[in-house]
Every structure is written in structure tokens, then in C-alpha cells.
Amino acid sequence: MEAIKLSTVLSELDEKVLPDGTQKTFSVKFVKKNGELVYYPRCVSCGLNLNLKANAMRGVRLVDRNINSLKVL
């Protein structure tokens, strides 16, 4: 898997719904500052309906294949 730029990630997070009306799902893999590797196999974009490029308010939520929220321990 190749790395992508932050601007590309933000533009992907702006698109929350597919043309057929279902939520857009994606996977996320990143490395924390302490070196820990984190992988979310299926998640959706969540948060307020804002321009995410201009605001720091953005997030992802883990979901199952039916787009039901999963609790993170």
C-alpha cells in the first residue's frame, strides 16, 4: 500500500456518502508518534458537516460490514 498526502486524505473525508445514498467506507493505517502501528479495517467519516480543509474537526468511526458502529476498547 502506498502512502498518500494529507490533502488527499482530507478530500476523501469530505465525501461521506456515495451516489447511491450509502455511507462511504474505507480502511486507515497509520503510525503514531510513539511508533505504534494502528490499522482500522473498515470505517466511515464522522463529525460535523463542515469544510474539513478549513477546520481541524474531523474523525473516523469503526464500523462492521452493515455500517453499525463498533466500540473500541
RAFEN-V315854 format. One record per backbone hydrogen bond with DSSP energy under -1.0 kcal/mol. CO is the residue of the C=O (numbers start at 0). NH is the residue of the N-H. E is the energy in kcal/mol with one decimal. If there is no record, write none. Layout:
CO/NH/E
CO/NH/E
This chain:
4/8/-1.8
5/9/-2.6
6/10/-1.8
7/11/-1.9
8/12/-2.2
9/13/-1.3
13/15/-1.0
15/23/-2.3
17/20/-2.3
21/17/-3.2
25/42/-2.4
27/39/-3.4
29/37/-3.1
31/34/-2.0
35/31/-2.9
37/29/-2.5
39/27/-2.3
41/62/-2.1
42/25/-2.1
43/60/-2.3
47/49/-2.0
49/51/-1.0
55/57/-1.1
58/45/-2.1
60/43/-2.1
61/69/-2.1
63/66/-2.1
67/63/-1.7
